[in-house]
Amino acid sequence: MSIEWAAGLFEGEGCIRTFKSNKCTYEVKLNMTDLDVLLKLQSICGGTICDFRVTAPHHKQAWIWRISNKAGVKNFLQQCLPYFGYRRTYHAQNLLDHIDAR
């Protein structure tokens, strides 16, 4: 597996978030029911994996992969940026610009 694979997976399933409170926090994350895929993503990009709370008995178990520190988010997005499509590139670049401006 490679960063290109990780970028493609994140492009289709990932989420870029900014939390604004007394301190600005950044996060990239991906929710999925396939733990083996998230473990491969983690082996390429780092980050953490935790259980996603199942809300109903008929729901499948899910997990969340995330990077939630500024340096990690910046590194991940910079590595993936060349492989993102237009829409994801736009959002990733906006967040990178925000990080650099702070």
Biopython code that builds the backbone (N, CA, C, O; Angstrom):
import numpy as np
from Bio.PDB.StructureBuilder import StructureBuilder

atoms = [
    (1, "MET", "N", (0.834, -1.177, 0.000)),
    (1, "MET", "CA", (0.000, 0.000, 0.000)),
    (1, "MET", "C", (0.884, 1.247, 0.000)),
    (1, "MET", "O", (2.053, 1.198, 0.382)),
    (2, "SER", "N", (0.309, 2.346, -0.430)),
    (2, "SER", "CA", (1.099, 3.566, -0.612)),
    (2, "SER", "C", (0.282, 4.793, -0.214)),
    (2, "SER", "O", (-0.909, 4.700, 0.082)),
    (3, "ILE", "N", (0.946, 5.930, -0.213)),
    (3, "ILE", "CA", (0.260, 7.183, 0.096)),
    (3, "ILE", "C", (-0.807, 7.488, -0.958)),
    (3, "ILE", "O", (-1.822, 8.114, -0.652)),
    (4, "GLU", "N", (-0.580, 7.049, -2.187)),
    (4, "GLU", "CA", (-1.584, 7.250, -3.236)),
    (4, "GLU", "C", (-2.872, 6.493, -2.885)),
    (4, "GLU", "O", (-3.973, 7.021, -3.043)),
    (5, "TRP", "N", (-2.720, 5.258, -2.409)),
    (5, "TRP", "CA", (-3.872, 4.459, -1.986)),
    (5, "TRP", "C", (-4.577, 5.152, -0.821)),
    (5, "TRP", "O", (-5.802, 5.273, -0.813)),
    (6, "ALA", "N", (-3.797, 5.605, 0.161)),
    (6, "ALA", "CA", (-4.361, 6.279, 1.332)),
    (6, "ALA", "C", (-5.121, 7.539, 0.926)),
    (6, "ALA", "O", (-6.204, 7.808, 1.446)),
    (7, "ALA", "N", (-4.556, 8.309, -0.004)),
    (7, "ALA", "CA", (-5.215, 9.533, -0.469)),
    (7, "ALA", "C", (-6.533, 9.204, -1.170)),
    (7, "ALA", "O", (-7.525, 9.911, -0.988)),
    (8, "GLY", "N", (-6.548, 8.150, -1.959)),
    (8, "GLY", "CA", (-7.779, 7.746, -2.639)),
    (8, "GLY", "C", (-8.857, 7.311, -1.659)),
    (8, "GLY", "O", (-10.026, 7.666, -1.807)),
    (9, "LEU", "N", (-8.454, 6.539, -0.658)),
    (9, "LEU", "CA", (-9.399, 6.116, 0.369)),
    (9, "LEU", "C", (-9.949, 7.330, 1.113)),
    (9, "LEU", "O", (-11.157, 7.448, 1.318)),
    (10, "PHE", "N", (-9.055, 8.227, 1.513)),
    (10, "PHE", "CA", (-9.485, 9.417, 2.244)),
    (10, "PHE", "C", (-10.352, 10.318, 1.376)),
    (10, "PHE", "O", (-11.316, 10.910, 1.863)),
    (11, "GLU", "N", (-10.022, 10.425, 0.118)),
    (11, "GLU", "CA", (-10.826, 11.250, -0.805)),
    (11, "GLU", "C", (-12.280, 10.782, -0.817)),
    (11, "GLU", "O", (-13.202, 11.597, -0.806)),
    (12, "GLY", "N", (-12.473, 9.481, -0.839)),
    (12, "GLY", "CA", (-13.825, 8.950, -0.919)),
    (12, "GLY", "C", (-14.559, 8.870, 0.405)),
    (12, "GLY", "O", (-15.782, 9.012, 0.439)),
    (13, "GLU", "N", (-13.845, 8.645, 1.490)),
    (13, "GLU", "CA", (-14.493, 8.351, 2.764)),
    (13, "GLU", "C", (-14.131, 9.289, 3.911)),
    (13, "GLU", "O", (-14.781, 9.256, 4.956)),
    (14, "GLY", "N", (-13.106, 10.126, 3.739)),
    (14, "GLY", "CA", (-12.568, 10.905, 4.848)),
    (14, "GLY", "C", (-13.289, 12.203, 5.116)),
    (14, "GLY", "O", (-14.177, 12.622, 4.373)),
    (15, "CYS", "N", (-12.874, 12.829, 6.209)),
    (15, "CYS", "CA", (-13.477, 14.079, 6.664)),
    (15, "CYS", "C", (-12.371, 14.983, 7.216)),
    (15, "CYS", "O", (-11.513, 14.535, 7.977)),
    (16, "ILE", "N", (-12.403, 16.246, 6.826)),
    (16, "ILE", "CA", (-11.478, 17.267, 7.329)),
    (16, "ILE", "C", (-12.295, 18.187, 8.213)),
    (16, "ILE", "O", (-13.319, 18.721, 7.787)),
    (17, "ARG", "N", (-11.836, 18.373, 9.458)),
    (17, "ARG", "CA", (-12.616, 19.185, 10.404)),
    (17, "ARG", "C", (-11.737, 20.189, 11.129)),
    (17, "ARG", "O", (-10.548, 19.963, 11.353)),
    (18, "THR", "N", (-12.359, 21.302, 11.490)),
    (18, "THR", "CA", (-11.738, 22.315, 12.338)),
    (18, "THR", "C", (-12.705, 22.605, 13.474)),
    (18, "THR", "O", (-13.892, 22.839, 13.246)),
    (19, "PHE", "N", (-12.193, 22.590, 14.696)),
    (19, "PHE", "CA", (-13.002, 22.926, 15.870)),
    (19, "PHE", "C", (-12.506, 24.265, 16.385)),
    (19, "PHE", "O", (-11.310, 24.448, 16.608)),
    (20, "LYS", "N", (-13.411, 25.184, 16.570)),
    (20, "LYS", "CA", (-13.025, 26.497, 17.076)),
    (20, "LYS", "C", (-13.664, 26.719, 18.433)),
    (20, "LYS", "O", (-14.883, 26.840, 18.552)),
    (21, "SER", "N", (-12.839, 26.770, 19.431)),
    (21, "SER", "CA", (-13.282, 27.134, 20.776)),
    (21, "SER", "C", (-12.259, 28.134, 21.284)),
    (21, "SER", "O", (-11.904, 29.062, 20.556)),
    (22, "ASN", "N", (-11.783, 27.980, 22.486)),
    (22, "ASN", "CA", (-10.735, 28.887, 22.940)),
    (22, "ASN", "C", (-9.398, 28.571, 22.256)),
    (22, "ASN", "O", (-8.475, 29.385, 22.283)),
    (23, "LYS", "N", (-9.302, 27.395, 21.649)),
    (23, "LYS", "CA", (-8.101, 26.992, 20.918)),
    (23, "LYS", "C", (-8.554, 26.275, 19.652)),
    (23, "LYS", "O", (-9.462, 25.445, 19.708)),
    (24, "CYS", "N", (-7.946, 26.576, 18.528)),
    (24, "CYS", "CA", (-8.329, 25.957, 17.266)),
    (24, "CYS", "C", (-7.712, 24.561, 17.184)),
    (24, "CYS", "O", (-6.510, 24.399, 17.397)),
    (25, "THR", "N", (-8.525, 23.560, 16.878)),
    (25, "THR", "CA", (-8.078, 22.186, 16.774)),
    (25, "THR", "C", (-8.422, 21.663, 15.392)),
    (25, "THR", "O", (-9.471, 21.992, 14.838)),
    (26, "TYR", "N", (-7.542, 20.854, 14.841)),
    (26, "TYR", "CA", (-7.712, 20.311, 13.491)),
    (26, "TYR", "C", (-7.799, 18.795, 13.572)),
    (26, "TYR", "O", (-7.240, 18.174, 14.476)),
    (27, "GLU", "N", (-8.516, 18.202, 12.603)),
    (27, "GLU", "CA", (-8.662, 16.751, 12.608)),
    (27, "GLU", "C", (-8.931, 16.253, 11.197)),
    (27, "GLU", "O", (-9.678, 16.869, 10.437)),
    (28, "VAL", "N", (-8.313, 15.133, 10.862)),
    (28, "VAL", "CA", (-8.710, 14.358, 9.690)),
    (28, "VAL", "C", (-9.161, 13.017, 10.237)),
    (28, "VAL", "O", (-8.528, 12.461, 11.134)),
    (29, "LYS", "N", (-10.260, 12.497, 9.696)),
    (29, "LYS", "CA", (-10.768, 11.235, 10.220)),
    (29, "LYS", "C", (-11.498, 10.467, 9.145)),
    (29, "LYS", "O", (-11.884, 11.008, 8.109)),
    (30, "LEU", "N", (-11.676, 9.191, 9.422)),
    (30, "LEU", "CA", (-12.356, 8.305, 8.498)),
    (30, "LEU", "C", (-13.065, 7.240, 9.322)),
    (30, "LEU", "O", (-12.430, 6.564, 10.131)),
    (31, "ASN", "N", (-14.365, 7.082, 9.130)),
    (31, "ASN", "CA", (-15.164, 6.057, 9.812)),
    (31, "ASN", "C", (-15.390, 4.911, 8.846)),
    (31, "ASN", "O", (-15.620, 5.125, 7.656)),
    (32, "MET", "N", (-15.321, 3.674, 9.372)),
    (32, "MET", "CA", (-15.473, 2.529, 8.488)),
    (32, "MET", "C", (-15.748, 1.273, 9.302)),
    (32, "MET", "O", (-15.369, 1.186, 10.470)),
    (33, "THR", "N", (-16.406, 0.306, 8.685)),
    (33, "THR", "CA", (-16.654, -0.982, 9.338)),
    (33, "THR", "C", (-15.559, -1.999, 9.026)),
    (33, "THR", "O", (-15.575, -3.099, 9.577)),
    (34, "ASP", "N", (-14.625, -1.662, 8.167)),
    (34, "ASP", "CA", (-13.541, -2.570, 7.780)),
    (34, "ASP", "C", (-12.270, -2.223, 8.550)),
    (34, "ASP", "O", (-11.486, -1.376, 8.123)),
    (35, "LEU", "N", (-12.078, -2.883, 9.683)),
    (35, "LEU", "CA", (-10.921, -2.600, 10.531)),
    (35, "LEU", "C", (-9.614, -2.885, 9.801)),
    (35, "LEU", "O", (-8.641, -2.154, 9.985)),
    (36, "ASP", "N", (-9.568, -3.929, 8.978)),
    (36, "ASP", "CA", (-8.329, -4.254, 8.273)),
    (36, "ASP", "C", (-7.885, -3.128, 7.350)),
    (36, "ASP", "O", (-6.687, -2.885, 7.203)),
    (37, "VAL", "N", (-8.829, -2.444, 6.732)),
    (37, "VAL", "CA", (-8.501, -1.315, 5.853)),
    (37, "VAL", "C", (-7.951, -0.157, 6.684)),
    (37, "VAL", "O", (-6.979, 0.485, 6.285)),
    (38, "LEU", "N", (-8.562, 0.111, 7.826)),
    (38, "LEU", "CA", (-8.068, 1.187, 8.690)),
    (38, "LEU", "C", (-6.686, 0.875, 9.248)),
    (38, "LEU", "O", (-5.867, 1.779, 9.414)),
    (39, "LEU", "N", (-6.423, -0.379, 9.534)),
    (39, "LEU", "CA", (-5.081, -0.758, 10.006)),
    (39, "LEU", "C", (-4.035, -0.529, 8.925)),
    (39, "LEU", "O", (-2.914, -0.123, 9.233)),
    (40, "LYS", "N", (-4.375, -0.777, 7.673)),
    (40, "LYS", "CA", (-3.456, -0.485, 6.564)),
    (40, "LYS", "C", (-3.229, 1.022, 6.444)),
    (40, "LYS", "O", (-2.103, 1.478, 6.245)),
    (41, "LEU", "N", (-4.311, 1.784, 6.569)),
    (41, "LEU", "CA", (-4.192, 3.246, 6.523)),
    (41, "LEU", "C", (-3.284, 3.737, 7.651)),
    (41, "LEU", "O", (-2.424, 4.589, 7.431)),
    (42, "GLN", "N", (-3.474, 3.208, 8.840)),
    (42, "GLN", "CA", (-2.655, 3.588, 9.983)),
    (42, "GLN", "C", (-1.190, 3.230, 9.763)),
    (42, "GLN", "O", (-0.307, 3.986, 10.169)),
    (43, "SER", "N", (-0.917, 2.104, 9.135)),
    (43, "SER", "CA", (0.474, 1.707, 8.895)),
    (43, "SER", "C", (1.171, 2.645, 7.916)),
    (43, "SER", "O", (2.393, 2.789, 7.960)),
    (44, "ILE", "N", (0.417, 3.273, 7.047)),
    (44, "ILE", "CA", (0.981, 4.212, 6.069)),
    (44, "ILE", "C", (1.072, 5.621, 6.637)),
    (44, "ILE", "O", (2.074, 6.310, 6.444)),
    (45, "CYS", "N", (0.025, 6.051, 7.339)),
    (45, "CYS", "CA", (-0.110, 7.463, 7.709)),
    (45, "CYS", "C", (-0.036, 7.743, 9.203)),
    (45, "CYS", "O", (-0.050, 8.906, 9.606)),
    (46, "GLY", "N", (0.042, 6.726, 10.019)),
    (46, "GLY", "CA", (-0.003, 6.957, 11.461)),
    (46, "GLY", "C", (-1.426, 7.186, 11.915)),
    (46, "GLY", "O", (-2.371, 6.691, 11.301)),
    (47, "GLY", "N", (-1.578, 7.932, 12.984)),
    (47, "GLY", "CA", (-2.905, 8.192, 13.520)),
    (47, "GLY", "C", (-3.314, 7.131, 14.521)),
    (47, "GLY", "O", (-2.539, 6.234, 14.852)),
    (48, "THR", "N", (-4.537, 7.247, 14.993)),
    (48, "THR", "CA", (-5.071, 6.309, 15.970)),
    (48, "THR", "C", (-6.379, 5.722, 15.464)),
    (48, "THR", "O", (-7.056, 6.310, 14.621)),
    (49, "ILE", "N", (-6.721, 4.561, 15.989)),
    (49, "ILE", "CA", (-7.985, 3.902, 15.656)),
    (49, "ILE", "C", (-8.711, 3.619, 16.960)),
    (49, "ILE", "O", (-8.118, 3.120, 17.916)),
    (50, "CYS", "N", (-9.994, 3.938, 16.993)),
    (50, "CYS", "CA", (-10.799, 3.623, 18.180)),
    (50, "CYS", "C", (-12.160, 3.111, 17.737)),
    (50, "CYS", "O", (-12.573, 3.302, 16.592)),
    (51, "ASP", "N", (-12.849, 2.458, 18.664)),
    (51, "ASP", "CA", (-14.194, 1.946, 18.388)),
    (51, "ASP", "C", (-15.161, 3.094, 18.163)),
    (51, "ASP", "O", (-15.047, 4.156, 18.776)),
    (52, "PHE", "N", (-16.102, 2.864, 17.285)),
    (52, "PHE", "CA", (-17.199, 3.788, 17.056)),
    (52, "PHE", "C", (-18.410, 3.189, 17.755)),
    (52, "PHE", "O", (-18.757, 2.032, 17.519)),
    (53, "ARG", "N", (-19.043, 3.960, 18.600)),
    (53, "ARG", "CA", (-20.171, 3.440, 19.377)),
    (53, "ARG", "C", (-21.301, 2.982, 18.462)),
    (53, "ARG", "O", (-21.799, 3.753, 17.641)),
    (54, "VAL", "N", (-21.695, 1.734, 18.608)),
    (54, "VAL", "CA", (-22.815, 1.187, 17.849)),
    (54, "VAL", "C", (-24.105, 1.693, 18.491)),
    (54, "VAL", "O", (-24.305, 1.552, 19.698)),
    (55, "THR", "N", (-24.975, 2.283, 17.672)),
    (55, "THR", "CA", (-26.180, 2.927, 18.220)),
    (55, "THR", "C", (-27.413, 2.030, 18.193)),
    (55, "THR", "O", (-28.408, 2.333, 18.851)),
    (56, "ALA", "N", (-27.361, 0.944, 17.453)),
    (56, "ALA", "CA", (-28.504, 0.027, 17.399)),
    (56, "ALA", "C", (-27.978, -1.403, 17.240)),
    (56, "ALA", "O", (-26.924, -1.609, 16.638)),
    (57, "PRO", "N", (-28.692, -2.376, 17.766)),
    (57, "PRO", "CA", (-28.211, -3.760, 17.713)),
    (57, "PRO", "C", (-27.972, -4.287, 16.297)),
    (57, "PRO", "O", (-27.121, -5.153, 16.095)),
    (58, "HIS", "N", (-28.713, -3.772, 15.323)),
    (58, "HIS", "CA", (-28.558, -4.265, 13.948)),
    (58, "HIS", "C", (-27.418, -3.562, 13.192)),
    (58, "HIS", "O", (-27.134, -3.934, 12.053)),
    (59, "HIS", "N", (-26.767, -2.571, 13.784)),
    (59, "HIS", "CA", (-25.642, -1.883, 13.136)),
    (59, "HIS", "C", (-24.373, -2.710, 13.257)),
    (59, "HIS", "O", (-24.145, -3.376, 14.267)),
    (60, "LYS", "N", (-23.552, -2.662, 12.220)),
    (60, "LYS", "CA", (-22.258, -3.331, 12.262)),
    (60, "LYS", "C", (-21.292, -2.529, 13.129)),
    (60, "LYS", "O", (-21.423, -1.312, 13.258)),
    (61, "GLN", "N", (-20.332, -3.216, 13.715)),
    (61, "GLN", "CA", (-19.272, -2.546, 14.466)),
    (61, "GLN", "C", (-18.482, -1.656, 13.506)),
    (61, "GLN", "O", (-18.176, -2.066, 12.387)),
    (62, "ALA", "N", (-18.162, -0.469, 13.932)),
    (62, "ALA", "CA", (-17.391, 0.467, 13.110)),
    (62, "ALA", "C", (-16.232, 1.011, 13.937)),
    (62, "ALA", "O", (-16.235, 0.937, 15.166)),
    (63, "TRP", "N", (-15.243, 1.557, 13.239)),
    (63, "TRP", "CA", (-14.071, 2.141, 13.867)),
    (63, "TRP", "C", (-13.798, 3.496, 13.251)),
    (63, "TRP", "O", (-14.239, 3.786, 12.139)),
    (64, "ILE", "N", (-13.066, 4.325, 13.980)),
    (64, "ILE", "CA", (-12.667, 5.649, 13.503)),
    (64, "ILE", "C", (-11.148, 5.707, 13.487)),
    (64, "ILE", "O", (-10.497, 5.435, 14.496)),
    (65, "TRP", "N", (-10.590, 6.063, 12.337)),
    (65, "TRP", "CA", (-9.163, 6.399, 12.233)),
    (65, "TRP", "C", (-9.094, 7.907, 12.261)),
    (65, "TRP", "O", (-9.897, 8.579, 11.613)),
    (66, "ARG", "N", (-8.120, 8.463, 13.022)),
    (66, "ARG", "CA", (-8.022, 9.917, 13.060)),
    (66, "ARG", "C", (-6.600, 10.360, 13.355)),
    (66, "ARG", "O", (-5.805, 9.655, 13.975)),
    (67, "ILE", "N", (-6.325, 11.564, 12.878)),
    (67, "ILE", "CA", (-5.146, 12.332, 13.276)),
    (67, "ILE", "C", (-5.697, 13.650, 13.787)),
    (67, "ILE", "O", (-6.442, 14.333, 13.085)),
    (68, "SER", "N", (-5.328, 14.007, 15.015)),
    (68, "SER", "CA", (-5.936, 15.206, 15.599)),
    (68, "SER", "C", (-4.911, 16.145, 16.222)),
    (68, "SER", "O", (-5.236, 16.906, 17.134)),
    (69, "ASN", "N", (-3.683, 16.094, 15.737)),
    (69, "ASN", "CA", (-2.724, 17.114, 16.166)),
    (69, "ASN", "C", (-2.314, 17.919, 14.942)),
    (69, "ASN", "O", (-2.262, 17.391, 13.832)),
    (70, "LYS", "N", (-2.027, 19.180, 15.147)),
    (70, "LYS", "CA", (-1.787, 20.104, 14.035)),
    (70, "LYS", "C", (-0.674, 19.615, 13.115)),
    (70, "LYS", "O", (-0.838, 19.622, 11.896)),
    (71, "ALA", "N", (0.450, 19.193, 13.676)),
    (71, "ALA", "CA", (1.582, 18.749, 12.857)),
    (71, "ALA", "C", (1.217, 17.496, 12.060)),
    (71, "ALA", "O", (1.581, 17.374, 10.890)),
    (72, "GLY", "N", (0.502, 16.569, 12.689)),
    (72, "GLY", "CA", (0.106, 15.344, 11.995)),
    (72, "GLY", "C", (-0.876, 15.596, 10.873)),
    (72, "GLY", "O", (-0.756, 15.021, 9.791)),
    (73, "VAL", "N", (-1.857, 16.465, 11.131)),
    (73, "VAL", "CA", (-2.842, 16.817, 10.098)),
    (73, "VAL", "C", (-2.143, 17.492, 8.926)),
    (73, "VAL", "O", (-2.410, 17.167, 7.769)),
    (74, "LYS", "N", (-1.260, 18.420, 9.219)),
    (74, "LYS", "CA", (-0.537, 19.132, 8.164)),
    (74, "LYS", "C", (0.295, 18.162, 7.333)),
    (74, "LYS", "O", (0.272, 18.220, 6.103)),
    (75, "ASN", "N", (1.022, 17.277, 7.992)),
    (75, "ASN", "CA", (1.851, 16.301, 7.286)),
    (75, "ASN", "C", (1.005, 15.386, 6.403)),
    (75, "ASN", "O", (1.344, 15.151, 5.243)),
    (76, "PHE", "N", (-0.091, 14.872, 6.951)),
    (76, "PHE", "CA", (-0.974, 13.987, 6.191)),
    (76, "PHE", "C", (-1.518, 14.680, 4.949)),
    (76, "PHE", "O", (-1.452, 14.128, 3.850)),
    (77, "LEU", "N", (-2.055, 15.887, 5.118)),
    (77, "LEU", "CA", (-2.645, 16.601, 3.981)),
    (77, "LEU", "C", (-1.600, 16.970, 2.935)),
    (77, "LEU", "O", (-1.871, 16.891, 1.737)),
    (78, "GLN", "N", (-0.417, 17.370, 3.371)),
    (78, "GLN", "CA", (0.640, 17.709, 2.412)),
    (78, "GLN", "C", (1.055, 16.493, 1.594)),
    (78, "GLN", "O", (1.315, 16.614, 0.397)),
    (79, "GLN", "N", (1.119, 15.325, 2.224)),
    (79, "GLN", "CA", (1.482, 14.112, 1.493)),
    (79, "GLN", "C", (0.407, 13.696, 0.494)),
    (79, "GLN", "O", (0.715, 13.220, -0.598)),
    (80, "CYS", "N", (-0.853, 13.878, 0.878)),
    (80, "CYS", "CA", (-1.969, 13.427, 0.044)),
    (80, "CYS", "C", (-2.385, 14.428, -1.020)),
    (80, "CYS", "O", (-2.986, 14.047, -2.024)),
    (81, "LEU", "N", (-2.078, 15.687, -0.818)),
    (81, "LEU", "CA", (-2.558, 16.764, -1.689)),
    (81, "LEU", "C", (-2.352, 16.496, -3.186)),
    (81, "LEU", "O", (-3.273, 16.750, -3.963)),
    (82, "PRO", "N", (-1.195, 15.998, -3.626)),
    (82, "PRO", "CA", (-1.022, 15.778, -5.063)),
    (82, "PRO", "C", (-1.972, 14.735, -5.661)),
    (82, "PRO", "O", (-2.126, 14.675, -6.881)),
    (83, "TYR", "N", (-2.606, 13.921, -4.825)),
    (83, "TYR", "CA", (-3.433, 12.819, -5.306)),
    (83, "TYR", "C", (-4.922, 13.063, -5.110)),
    (83, "TYR", "O", (-5.738, 12.233, -5.512)),
    (84, "PHE", "N", (-5.291, 14.182, -4.502)),
    (84, "PHE", "CA", (-6.687, 14.518, -4.294)),
    (84, "PHE", "C", (-7.289, 15.097, -5.567)),
    (84, "PHE", "O", (-6.582, 15.670, -6.397)),
    (85, "GLY", "N", (-8.601, 14.940, -5.712)),
    (85, "GLY", "CA", (-9.339, 15.609, -6.766)),
    (85, "GLY", "C", (-9.568, 17.072, -6.402)),
    (85, "GLY", "O", (-9.103, 17.544, -5.365)),
    (86, "TYR", "N", (-10.275, 17.768, -7.251)),
    (86, "TYR", "CA", (-10.461, 19.211, -7.089)),
    (86, "TYR", "C", (-11.117, 19.575, -5.758)),
    (86, "TYR", "O", (-10.605, 20.423, -5.028)),
    (87, "ARG", "N", (-12.249, 18.938, -5.438)),
    (87, "ARG", "CA", (-13.016, 19.307, -4.247)),
    (87, "ARG", "C", (-12.222, 19.082, -2.963)),
    (87, "ARG", "O", (-12.171, 19.957, -2.099)),
    (88, "ARG", "N", (-11.608, 17.918, -2.842)),
    (88, "ARG", "CA", (-10.837, 17.614, -1.634)),
    (88, "ARG", "C", (-9.587, 18.486, -1.571)),
    (88, "ARG", "O", (-9.190, 18.906, -0.484)),
    (89, "THR", "N", (-8.962, 18.765, -2.708)),
    (89, "THR", "CA", (-7.798, 19.656, -2.744)),
    (89, "THR", "C", (-8.175, 21.034, -2.219)),
    (89, "THR", "O", (-7.423, 21.641, -1.456)),
    (90, "TYR", "N", (-9.332, 21.523, -2.627)),
    (90, "TYR", "CA", (-9.799, 22.838, -2.182)),
    (90, "TYR", "C", (-9.913, 22.889, -0.660)),
    (90, "TYR", "O", (-9.414, 23.821, -0.030)),
    (91, "HIS", "N", (-10.565, 21.894, -0.071)),
    (91, "HIS", "CA", (-10.746, 21.874, 1.386)),
    (91, "HIS", "C", (-9.431, 21.659, 2.119)),
    (91, "HIS", "O", (-9.179, 22.289, 3.146)),
    (92, "ALA", "N", (-8.599, 20.780, 1.602)),
    (92, "ALA", "CA", (-7.303, 20.523, 2.237)),
    (92, "ALA", "C", (-6.418, 21.763, 2.183)),
    (92, "ALA", "O", (-5.774, 22.107, 3.174)),
    (93, "GLN", "N", (-6.380, 22.433, 1.040)),
    (93, "GLN", "CA", (-5.544, 23.621, 0.905)),
    (93, "GLN", "C", (-6.033, 24.751, 1.800)),
    (93, "GLN", "O", (-5.225, 25.485, 2.368)),
    (94, "ASN", "N", (-7.349, 24.898, 1.929)),
    (94, "ASN", "CA", (-7.894, 25.909, 2.849)),
    (94, "ASN", "C", (-7.445, 25.639, 4.278)),
    (94, "ASN", "O", (-7.072, 26.570, 4.992)),
    (95, "LEU", "N", (-7.475, 24.388, 4.704)),
    (95, "LEU", "CA", (-7.048, 24.068, 6.061)),
    (95, "LEU", "C", (-5.545, 24.279, 6.227)),
    (95, "LEU", "O", (-5.102, 24.800, 7.250)),
    (96, "LEU", "N", (-4.763, 23.879, 5.230)),
    (96, "LEU", "CA", (-3.309, 24.113, 5.308)),
    (96, "LEU", "C", (-2.998, 25.591, 5.378)),
    (96, "LEU", "O", (-2.123, 25.999, 6.141)),
    (97, "ASP", "N", (-3.695, 26.406, 4.599)),
    (97, "ASP", "CA", (-3.499, 27.862, 4.665)),
    (97, "ASP", "C", (-3.862, 28.393, 6.035)),
    (97, "ASP", "O", (-3.177, 29.271, 6.562)),
    (98, "HIS", "N", (-4.927, 27.875, 6.618)),
    (98, "HIS", "CA", (-5.348, 28.299, 7.968)),
    (98, "HIS", "C", (-4.304, 27.926, 9.011)),
    (98, "HIS", "O", (-3.989, 28.721, 9.896)),
    (99, "ILE", "N", (-3.773, 26.718, 8.902)),
    (99, "ILE", "CA", (-2.741, 26.267, 9.838)),
    (99, "ILE", "C", (-1.504, 27.159, 9.723)),
    (99, "ILE", "O", (-0.939, 27.580, 10.732)),
    (100, "ASP", "N", (-1.093, 27.441, 8.503)),
    (100, "ASP", "CA", (0.112, 28.265, 8.280)),
    (100, "ASP", "C", (-0.081, 29.698, 8.765)),
    (100, "ASP", "O", (0.878, 30.346, 9.185)),
    (101, "ALA", "N", (-1.315, 30.197, 8.709)),
    (101, "ALA", "CA", (-1.583, 31.580, 9.128)),
    (101, "ALA", "C", (-1.591, 31.734, 10.645)),
    (101, "ALA", "O", (-1.488, 32.854, 11.145)),
    (102, "ARG", "N", (-1.709, 30.644, 11.382)),
    (102, "ARG", "CA", (-1.792, 30.712, 12.844)),
    (102, "ARG", "C", (-0.422, 30.678, 13.462)),
    (102, "ARG", "O", (-0.295, 30.726, 14.686)),
]
sb = StructureBuilder()
sb.init_structure("model")
sb.init_model(0)
sb.init_chain("A")
sb.init_seg("    ")
for serial, (resi, resn, name, xyz) in enumerate(atoms, 1):
    if name == "N":
        sb.init_residue(resn, " ", resi, " ")
    sb.init_atom(name, np.array(xyz, "f"), 0.0, 1.0, " ", f" {name:<3s}", serial, name[0])
structure = sb.get_structure()
